[in-house]
Amino acid sequence: MKNTSEVTIDLMDKADLPQILAIERQSFPSPWTAGMFTRELESSHSVCLTARINIKGKSVIGAYIIFWLVADEAHLHNLAVKKEFRRQGLAFGLMEVMKEIAGKNAITAQTLEVRESNLEAIKLYQKCGFVVEGIRPLYYAETHEDALIMWADVKK
Ligand SMILES: CC(C)(COP(=O)(O)OP(=O)(O)OC[C@H]1O[C@@H](n2cnc3c(N)ncnc32)[C@H](O)[C@@H]1OP(=O)(O)O)[C@@H](O)C(=O)NCCC(=O)NCCS
């Protein structure tokens, strides 16, 4: 996080779910449920990480990322930052960790889908080297929105 070294990246744990669900609910129009997070935690190809922030000796979850490592691809499935910690580099830092882990697992490409109206996230992904390579029409059924499909090489 900018201006502080009080962030640690850890594996997500079931005990983190109450804090994560609260961030999820403030971040998405159709938030994941506890069951969806639990399935990811139990999946062998899913990597679930949290960014914890130490505030006066107390550790709170500021952000989390979930991605799959399948064949030669890393596929981003979830990324959110608690509102009060946004614009401080947490998401960028987690994306860098995804790329690092992908590289260590001989993964060559990263991909994701993003809501076409989510300009903050699109800017983040562009900063991380992703480019739009396709569209999934009406991928987000609840808001009748298309998804942009973005890709990045792991080496970029
Ligand atoms: C999108 C989101 C993950 C960004 O998290 P963040 O920690 O605030 O992002 P960072 O501070 O790491 O920002 C990295 C870059 O992303 C872009 N960015 C992030 N938030 C932005 C905003 N509100 N406006 C414009 N650009 C933004 C900028 O390019 C920024 O780089 P800069 O600070 O050098 O300008 C966060 O806003 C969020 O949780 N949103 C709700 C959930 C969501 O949309 N998740 C993505 C689903 S695909």
The ligand as an SDF file (V2000), in Angstrom:
LIG
                    3D

 48 50  0  0  0  0  0  0  0  0999 V2000
  -11.3760   -1.7640   -9.1510 C   0  0  0  0  0  0  0  0  0  0  0  0
  -10.7400   -1.9150   -7.7480 C   0  0  0  0  0  0  0  0  0  0  0  0
  -10.4140   -3.3830   -7.4920 C   0  0  0  0  0  0  0  0  0  0  0  0
   -9.4260   -1.0920   -7.7500 C   0  0  0  0  0  0  0  0  0  0  0  0
   -8.7950   -1.2860   -6.4900 O   0  0  0  0  0  0  0  0  0  0  0  0
   -7.7620   -0.2200   -5.8890 P   0  0  0  0  0  0  0  0  0  0  0  0
   -6.9700   -0.9030   -4.8250 O   0  0  0  0  0  0  0  0  0  0  0  0
   -8.4970    1.0070   -5.5180 O   0  0  0  0  0  0  0  0  0  0  0  0
   -6.8360    0.0730   -7.1530 O   0  0  0  0  0  0  0  0  0  0  0  0
   -5.3160    0.5840   -7.0880 P   0  0  0  0  0  0  0  0  0  0  0  0
   -5.1830    1.6150   -6.0280 O   0  0  0  0  0  0  0  0  0  0  0  0
   -4.4040   -0.5880   -7.0380 O   0  0  0  0  0  0  0  0  0  0  0  0
   -5.2080    1.3310   -8.4880 O   0  0  0  0  0  0  0  0  0  0  0  0
   -4.3750    0.8560   -9.5320 C   0  0  0  0  0  0  0  0  0  0  0  0
   -4.7590    1.6030  -10.8220 C   0  0  0  0  0  0  0  0  0  0  0  0
   -6.1230    1.3000  -11.1730 O   0  0  0  0  0  0  0  0  0  0  0  0
   -6.7340    2.4740  -11.7430 C   0  0  0  0  0  0  0  0  0  0  0  0
   -7.8320    2.8870  -10.8600 N   0  0  0  0  0  0  0  0  0  0  0  0
   -8.2220    2.3070   -9.7050 C   0  0  0  0  0  0  0  0  0  0  0  0
   -9.2950    2.9510   -9.1790 N   0  0  0  0  0  0  0  0  0  0  0  0
   -9.5760    3.9460  -10.0380 C   0  0  0  0  0  0  0  0  0  0  0  0
  -10.5670    4.9770  -10.0480 C   0  0  0  0  0  0  0  0  0  0  0  0
  -11.4980    5.0800   -9.0590 N   0  0  0  0  0  0  0  0  0  0  0  0
  -10.5730    5.8510  -11.0790 N   0  0  0  0  0  0  0  0  0  0  0  0
   -9.6690    5.7640  -12.0670 C   0  0  0  0  0  0  0  0  0  0  0  0
   -8.6840    4.8080  -12.1190 N   0  0  0  0  0  0  0  0  0  0  0  0
   -8.6500    3.9230  -11.1100 C   0  0  0  0  0  0  0  0  0  0  0  0
   -5.6560    3.5140  -11.8360 C   0  0  0  0  0  0  0  0  0  0  0  0
   -4.9900    3.3390  -13.0830 O   0  0  0  0  0  0  0  0  0  0  0  0
   -4.7310    3.1110  -10.6920 C   0  0  0  0  0  0  0  0  0  0  0  0
   -3.4160    3.5310  -10.8580 O   0  0  0  0  0  0  0  0  0  0  0  0
   -2.9830    4.9950  -10.2780 P   0  0  0  0  0  0  0  0  0  0  0  0
   -3.3720    5.0060   -8.8220 O   0  0  0  0  0  0  0  0  0  0  0  0
   -1.5030    5.0310  -10.5200 O   0  0  0  0  0  0  0  0  0  0  0  0
   -3.7750    5.9970  -11.0620 O   0  0  0  0  0  0  0  0  0  0  0  0
  -11.6730   -1.3330   -6.6360 C   0  0  0  0  0  0  0  0  0  0  0  0
  -12.1720   -0.0730   -7.0620 O   0  0  0  0  0  0  0  0  0  0  0  0
  -12.8590   -2.2290   -6.3030 C   0  0  0  0  0  0  0  0  0  0  0  0
  -12.7840   -3.0670   -5.4250 O   0  0  0  0  0  0  0  0  0  0  0  0
  -13.9810   -2.0330   -7.0330 N   0  0  0  0  0  0  0  0  0  0  0  0
  -15.2060   -2.8420   -6.8040 C   0  0  0  0  0  0  0  0  0  0  0  0
  -14.9910   -4.2830   -7.2020 C   0  0  0  0  0  0  0  0  0  0  0  0
  -14.5390   -4.4300   -8.6490 C   0  0  0  0  0  0  0  0  0  0  0  0
  -14.9830   -3.7260   -9.5560 O   0  0  0  0  0  0  0  0  0  0  0  0
  -13.6350   -5.4090   -8.8580 N   0  0  0  0  0  0  0  0  0  0  0  0
  -13.1350   -5.7250  -10.1810 C   0  0  0  0  0  0  0  0  0  0  0  0
  -14.0820   -6.6650  -10.8320 C   0  0  0  0  0  0  0  0  0  0  0  0
  -13.6190   -7.0500  -12.4950 S   0  0  0  0  0  0  0  0  0  0  0  0
  1  2  1  0
  2  3  1  0
  2  4  1  0
  2 36  1  0
  4  5  1  0
  5  6  1  0
  6  7  2  0
  6  8  1  0
  6  9  1  0
  9 10  1  0
 10 11  2  0
 10 12  1  0
 10 13  1  0
 13 14  1  0
 14 15  1  0
 15 16  1  0
 15 30  1  0
 16 17  1  0
 17 18  1  0
 17 28  1  0
 18 19  1  0
 18 27  1  0
 19 20  2  0
 20 21  1  0
 21 22  1  0
 21 27  2  0
 22 23  1  0
 22 24  2  0
 24 25  1  0
 25 26  2  0
 26 27  1  0
 28 29  1  0
 28 30  1  0
 30 31  1  0
 31 32  1  0
 32 33  2  0
 32 34  1  0
 32 35  1  0
 36 37  1  0
 36 38  1  0
 38 39  2  0
 38 40  1  0
 40 41  1  0
 41 42  1  0
 42 43  1  0
 43 44  2  0
 43 45  1  0
 45 46  1  0
 46 47  1  0
 47 48  1  0
M  END
$$$$
